[in-house]
Amino acid sequence: MDQQAIDTAIERRASSNRADIRFIRLKEVIAICGKSRSSVYDAIKRGAFPRPVKLQGRSAAWIKSEVEQWAVQCIRASRRDCNS
């Protein structure tokens, strides 16, 4: 998927769910996913975890629904592995 397609998908999702968007900081991300700070950033580098959004300057946060979606995918993958 090229960058323009990604940008279009993000904008489409944001415009349809603007009221649902909530930014969360690293502390809450860690509480949701159960990973350490270094594990979160390592997973981001590998493309296995949602990237944070730059807000201003050095400030960044994650979109809560993306982190929750990641958690649901982990649960589904774990359940599939158990059923095999």
C-alpha positions in Angstrom: 0.0 0.0 0.0 1.5 3.3 -1.0 1.6 6.4 1.3 -1.3 8.1 -0.5 -3.6 5.1 0.0 -2.6 5.0 3.7 -3.3 8.7 4.1 -6.7 8.3 2.4 -7.6 5.4 4.6 -6.6 7.2 7.8 -8.5 10.3 6.8 -11.6 8.3 5.9 -11.5 6.5 9.2 -10.8 9.7 11.2 -13.7 11.5 9.5 -16.2 8.8 10.2 -15.1 8.2 13.7 -13.9 11.6 14.9 -15.9 11.4 18.2 -14.3 8.0 18.9 -10.7 9.1 18.6 -8.9 9.3 22.0 -5.2 9.7 22.4 -3.4 7.8 25.2 0.1 8.1 26.5 2.7 5.4 27.0 1.6 4.6 30.6 -1.9 3.6 29.4 -0.5 1.8 26.4 1.6 -0.3 28.7 -1.4 -1.0 31.0 -3.4 -2.2 28.0 -0.8 -4.3 26.3 1.2 -5.6 29.2 4.5 -4.9 27.5 7.5 -3.0 28.9 8.4 0.4 27.4 11.3 -1.1 25.5 9.1 -4.0 24.2 6.6 -1.5 22.9 9.2 0.5 20.9 10.8 -2.7 19.6 7.5 -4.0 18.4 6.9 -0.6 16.7 10.2 -0.9 14.9 9.3 -4.4 13.7 5.9 -3.2 12.5 4.1 -5.4 15.0 2.5 -2.6 17.1 0.7 0.6 16.3 2.9 3.7 15.8 2.3 6.7 18.0 1.0 10.0 16.5 3.2 13.1 16.7 1.2 15.8 18.5 3.5 18.7 18.9 7.3 19.0 19.3 8.5 15.8 21.0 5.0 14.9 22.3 3.4 11.8 20.9 0.4 9.6 21.9 -1.3 6.5 20.6 -4.8 6.1 19.3 -6.6 4.0 21.9 -8.7 2.1 19.4 -5.6 1.0 17.5 -4.0 -0.3 20.6 -7.2 -2.1 21.6 -7.5 -3.6 18.1 -3.9 -4.9 18.4 -4.9 -6.5 21.7 -7.9 -8.2 20.1 -5.7 -9.5 17.3 -3.3 -11.0 19.9 -6.2 -12.7 21.6 -7.5 -14.1 18.3 -4.1 -15.4 17.3 -3.6 -17.0 20.7 -7.0 -18.7 20.5 -6.2 -20.0 17.0 -2.9 -21.4 18.3 -4.6 -23.2 21.2 -7.2 -24.8 18.8 -4.5 -26.2 16.5 
